[in-house]
Amino acid sequence: MAHNPLRQSPLAHLGLIARAGQGADDAGIILTEAPFTDHIGLRGDGADTAFAGAVEKVLGFALPISPNTVTGKAKKTALWLGPDEWLIVVPFGAADKLIAALGKALTDVHSAVFDVSDSRTVISLSGANARHVLAKGCGLDLHPRTFGPGSCAQSTLALAHILIHQTDTAYRLYIHRSFAEYLWAWLEDAGAEFGVSISTP
């Protein structure tokens, strides 16, 4: 994929960099746009040892096989989307090389590897009240007993389709570009009662 140096994120026009640091120091919600990570779609039979072994050799870690789990290493992350589907997230500019390596390793294995980097952006939601804000518009049970760090799930938030990945410090919300501004505005409104602060990646 050719990378345009003038590329803008879906939320660039909101002036989030200029707004960073505004808000109360004790804000219960911290919002961050985390744009320009590369996203690779991967399809294959997770139970096929040839497929799983080839992918592990390229990535340096095994794909998550259990539903709604995440694995990763060295700035690469694999999110389980279904029994035969994963989203691989890597730093900006790394997709082309990794796609080529996966394609070569999987030449004789029934599989598909494709670049979906431009389809989504990522909004990071953190702070003491992050889970309460998500609960206002998401039907998932996000209680730590069922959904904690290392978990991911596809769902809707305020009627917008999202992929949620909980890390040790935040909820990473993968949202289609066309819904990014809408969801950002919803999150700011839903978090207003707790206080909202905006930060940069």
Secondary structure per residue as TSV (DSSP state, phi and psi in degrees):
chain	resnum	aa	ss	phi	psi
A	1	M	-	360.0	129.4
A	2	A	-	-77.1	134.6
A	3	H	-	-103.5	119.9
A	4	N	-	-83.9	121.6
A	5	P	T	-65.5	-16.0
A	6	L	T	-97.1	9.5
A	7	R	-	-59.1	138.3
A	8	Q	-	-119.8	149.9
A	9	S	-	-76.6	162.1
A	10	P	T	-62.4	-18.8
A	11	L	T	-110.5	11.9
A	12	A	G	-58.3	-35.9
A	13	H	G	-71.8	-8.5
A	14	L	G	-83.8	-5.5
A	15	G	-	63.5	41.1
A	16	L	H	-66.9	-32.3
A	17	I	H	-63.8	-41.5
A	18	A	H	-67.6	-28.9
A	19	R	H	-86.7	-9.8
A	20	A	T	-58.9	137.1
A	21	G	T	90.7	-12.3
A	22	Q	-	-76.3	157.2
A	23	G	S	104.3	165.0
A	24	A	-	-66.8	147.3
A	25	D	T	-63.3	-26.6
A	26	D	T	-102.6	26.1
A	27	A	-	-55.8	138.6
A	28	G	S	-83.5	-9.8
A	29	I	E	-131.1	132.3
A	30	I	E	-122.7	123.1
A	31	L	E	-110.8	136.1
A	32	T	E	-142.1	130.0
A	33	E	E	-84.5	132.4
A	34	A	-	-119.6	74.3
A	35	P	-	-82.2	171.4
A	36	F	-	66.2	33.2
A	37	T	-	-91.7	151.0
A	38	D	E	-91.2	139.0
A	39	H	E	-122.7	129.7
A	40	I	E	-121.0	126.5
A	41	G	E	-85.7	136.0
A	42	L	E	-132.6	127.8
A	43	R	E	-123.1	141.8
A	44	G	E	172.7	174.7
A	45	D	-	-88.6	107.4
A	46	G	T	-63.1	-20.9
A	47	A	T	-86.6	-6.6
A	48	D	-	-82.5	114.4
A	49	T	H	-63.3	-30.7
A	50	A	H	-67.1	-43.5
A	51	F	H	-65.4	-53.6
A	52	A	H	-61.3	-40.8
A	53	G	H	-67.4	-40.7
A	54	A	H	-65.0	-42.7
A	55	V	H	-66.5	-42.5
A	56	E	H	-61.5	-38.2
A	57	K	H	-63.9	-38.3
A	58	V	H	-75.3	-46.2
A	59	L	H	-75.2	-32.1
A	60	G	S	91.6	6.5
A	61	F	S	-158.3	161.2
A	62	A	-	-80.3	146.2
A	63	L	-	-65.4	147.8
A	64	P	-	-70.7	128.6
A	65	I	-	-103.5	-32.3
A	66	S	S	-71.5	140.1
A	67	P	T	-55.0	139.2
A	68	N	T	59.7	39.5
A	69	T	B	-122.7	168.8
A	70	V	E	-134.8	140.9
A	71	T	E	-129.7	164.2
A	72	G	E	-179.4	169.2
A	73	K	E	-170.8	138.8
A	74	A	T	50.5	55.7
A	75	K	T	67.1	13.9
A	76	K	E	-113.3	137.6
A	77	T	E	-133.9	138.1
A	78	A	E	-117.8	124.8
A	79	L	E	-111.1	130.7
A	80	W	E	-74.2	123.9
A	81	L	E	-110.4	-22.6
A	82	G	E	-176.4	176.2
A	83	P	T	-58.7	-24.3
A	84	D	T	-131.4	25.5
A	85	E	E	-144.6	136.7
A	86	W	E	-139.2	156.4
A	87	L	E	-113.5	121.4
A	88	I	E	-100.3	124.2
A	89	V	E	-112.5	126.3
A	90	V	E	-135.8	165.7
A	91	P	-	-60.5	155.9
A	92	F	T	-54.6	129.5
A	93	G	T	92.2	-3.9
A	94	A	-	-94.9	-7.7
A	95	A	H	-65.1	-46.1
A	96	D	H	-56.3	-48.3
A	97	K	H	-64.4	-41.7
A	98	L	H	-70.8	-39.1
A	99	I	H	-61.6	-42.3
A	100	A	H	-62.7	-42.3
A	101	A	H	-66.5	-41.8
A	102	L	H	-66.4	-41.5
A	103	G	H	-60.4	-41.4
A	104	K	H	-66.6	-44.0
A	105	A	H	-67.3	-27.1
A	106	L	T	-105.3	19.1
A	107	T	T	-52.2	-43.1
A	108	D	T	-102.6	16.0
A	109	V	S	-118.7	135.7
A	110	H	S	-63.5	113.0
A	111	S	E	-167.5	173.0
A	112	A	E	-146.3	137.6
A	113	V	E	-132.1	128.3
A	114	F	E	-151.7	151.1
A	115	D	E	-88.4	122.1
A	116	V	-	-123.4	26.8
A	117	S	G	-59.0	-36.4
A	118	D	G	-85.7	0.7
A	119	S	G	-83.8	-23.3
A	120	R	E	-135.8	161.2
A	121	T	E	-123.3	173.8
A	122	V	E	-123.7	130.4
A	123	I	E	-112.3	126.4
A	124	S	E	-96.6	128.6
A	125	L	E	-120.0	119.7
A	126	S	E	-139.4	-177.3
A	127	G	S	109.7	165.6
A	128	A	T	-61.5	-26.2
A	129	N	T	-111.2	18.0
A	130	A	H	-58.8	-45.2
A	131	R	H	-64.9	-35.4
A	132	H	H	-66.8	-36.4
A	133	V	H	-67.0	-45.1
A	134	L	H	-60.6	-38.3
A	135	A	H	-64.1	-20.9
A	136	K	T	-67.5	-26.4
A	137	G	T	-134.2	6.8
A	138	C	-	-124.9	133.5
A	139	G	-	-83.4	-4.7
A	140	L	S	-69.0	149.0
A	141	D	-	-81.4	104.0
A	142	L	-	-97.8	11.5
A	143	H	-	-61.3	141.7
A	144	P	T	-54.6	-23.1
A	145	R	T	-69.8	-20.7
A	146	T	T	-120.3	-22.2
A	147	F	S	-142.3	109.3
A	148	G	-	-137.5	-170.4
A	149	P	T	-53.5	134.4
A	150	G	T	92.6	1.6
A	151	S	B	-100.5	151.0
A	152	C	E	-145.6	156.2
A	153	A	E	-163.0	147.0
A	154	Q	E	-92.2	135.4
A	155	S	E	-159.6	-163.3
A	156	T	E	-123.3	148.9
A	157	L	E	-131.9	116.9
A	158	A	T	53.2	40.8
A	159	L	T	73.4	2.0
A	160	A	E	-97.5	134.4
A	161	H	E	-69.3	131.5
A	162	I	E	-138.9	162.8
A	163	L	E	-116.9	120.2
A	164	I	E	-101.7	130.3
A	165	H	E	-125.9	118.2
A	166	Q	E	-91.6	122.5
A	167	T	-	-98.5	-171.7
A	168	D	S	-68.0	-22.3
A	169	T	S	-123.4	-11.4
A	170	A	-	-160.0	168.1
A	171	Y	E	-99.6	122.6
A	172	R	E	-97.6	120.7
A	173	L	E	-107.1	111.2
A	174	Y	E	-87.8	117.6
A	175	I	E	-129.7	139.4
A	176	H	E	-61.7	142.3
A	177	R	H	-52.6	-40.7
A	178	S	H	-67.7	-16.9
A	179	F	H	-106.2	1.0
A	180	A	H	-62.3	-48.1
A	181	E	H	-64.8	-41.8
A	182	Y	H	-59.3	-46.8
A	183	L	H	-69.2	-37.5
A	184	W	H	-60.0	-47.5
A	185	A	H	-61.2	-40.0
A	186	W	H	-63.7	-42.8
A	187	L	H	-64.2	-41.2
A	188	E	H	-62.5	-42.3
A	189	D	H	-68.2	-45.3
A	190	A	H	-66.1	-28.1
A	191	G	H	-92.2	-2.5
A	192	A	G	-58.0	-37.4
A	193	E	G	-66.5	-20.6
A	194	F	G	-98.6	-11.2
A	195	G	-	90.1	127.9
A	196	V	E	-118.4	131.3
A	197	S	E	-121.6	142.9
A	198	I	E	-109.4	134.3
A	199	S	-	-127.2	167.0
A	200	T	-	-99.9	156.9
A	201	P	-	-59.7	360.0
